Amino acid sequence: MNLERLELLRNAARNLGNQAESSHSALLPYFQAQYQISLIFVFHYTSERYYPSALYDNLLPDFIAWVSFIFSHPTLSAKTPKLLALSSRTLVEILRHQGYRNSFYVKYPSVLEDAVSCWVFLCAEALALVDSPTPEAVFNIRAFPQLFMSLLEANPEDTLSSRLEATIEARADDVARSCVGVIVKCGVADVGDSRNVITGEWFASLRLLCILANLSRMQPALHAHDAINVVCRLMRRFARFEIPVVEIPVLGALMRNLLLCFEELLRGPLAAMEALQAQCLPTLLRMHASFSQTRHQSVTSPKAVDESIVSIMRTIRGYSQIPSFQKVIRKSVRRIEQMRGAETGALIISGKVADEYTMICRYLELTATMHSRMSAKASWCAARWNCKRWQIDEPHPGKYCGGCKAVVYCSSECQRWHWVEGNHRVHCLPLQRSQFLTSPYNPLGYIDLATVVFMASARLQVSPNDWIRTMDPSKHVLIDDLATGLTQVDDLQKILRVLTFRYSDMGHWNEIAKRRVPRDPTSPYILLTIGDWPLELTNLERLVGNGVDVELYDAPQSTP
């Protein structure tokens, strides 16, 4: 009987779905009837797993066609309470079975597009309201993240998962606006009303936000819609305990989930700078101190929360080595010291969190010293083997090569000599192409990365033979990644999160990596990289004997 009823409803909906607005009310009885059928379907599908598969095979085409119609008409569907949420939940249950997943997109190509469009529409309506959305609207909105997560968290080779990723990335701006906007609208973020407390039911939306951050085309959209700031504001609310009393027993679990979400979003320098400007470091310490005071009421151990806080602080420690981040980190440190020295309500930190905070302060001092040493060496003439002024133990002003803008000369005579005798005419174009200033996706400024190279050279303890043994004899260039290679610098891999940027910039740098540079008569060339970005093209003998070739330190600081 249910199959016959569903067929009648579907045919009636097809006939009425595209009619004028005056006919919309005629569809409501059909939507209400379909709600009852959906309840029956979900009950049997989730609880009667041993049910004959032939029944589902007969029912699924009709049911999915109806779900597709529901998703493609959100204005009508929303008038039946919880219908959209129930349809989404049913689709989640259906797609738990890999057998259905493998053929789903071939048979029903428009369902995922309709689901994304429906969710974006519901979110847009909620954001357009002056007041908070109705409970029914909230219920429908919250149902879709579970559907999307069940697909996006699947095997990367899963066809359905890949198709949903492509659908979401095609509407990256709309999806980012919806995901971030609804979290703020529904009171999760700090919007100035402390009475609107946080509840755990919205963590599915935060989890979806973090999954979306792993999609390369979603990253700039989430950045444009202030996702990292929203999560920082939420962390501040947790530090102030703006949660319902009934949530106190699970406070530790909620905090830990929030911190894991924040760490996922803390990808790359742009997000890190925004988080630091939002005072994430003082907030982390306040969360640590606040939870320490009430941990006896939570079922989660303080160690689990502190581990997440320390992991994030290690990333911040890495950024404390980068010059352009030091100012904002120093500002956070000053704020923390004021909080620790307050007469009342002083901030108390302990354990590994206190140790990591001490390390951040030490790195700030260490890097400041190294940066001043690097700056003092930054102006030597590139034609040093022929330049008389090179023998004078003091830096001098110079001018850049007009082509690569990577080497500096003290005079036109030195530039002419270096062009011919120094073979710069061969190296000029590869140097120009290897400068990360040419990349619109470069995450850091030139002086930032030059400082990192200087720190790597200061720690270099390998001999030329070690370099030669690692070199591919079929190539003229040894490529060494400062994040993972022989000269690796602490925390670099964690700082830059290489895979985060790989898809947006990989093609540009692959061409550079494949390019051969003529072999130097005395030693091979080395291309130092951070992840996929070439940073320094230098000579092996100079690298090991004299530290990193500082001629590249004088490149312009401005980025395009």
Summary of the structure (lengths in Angstrom):
residues: 560
radius of gyration: 29.4
end to end distance: 66.8
largest distance: 98.0
contacts: 1789
relative contact order: 0.05
helix: 67%
strand: 4%
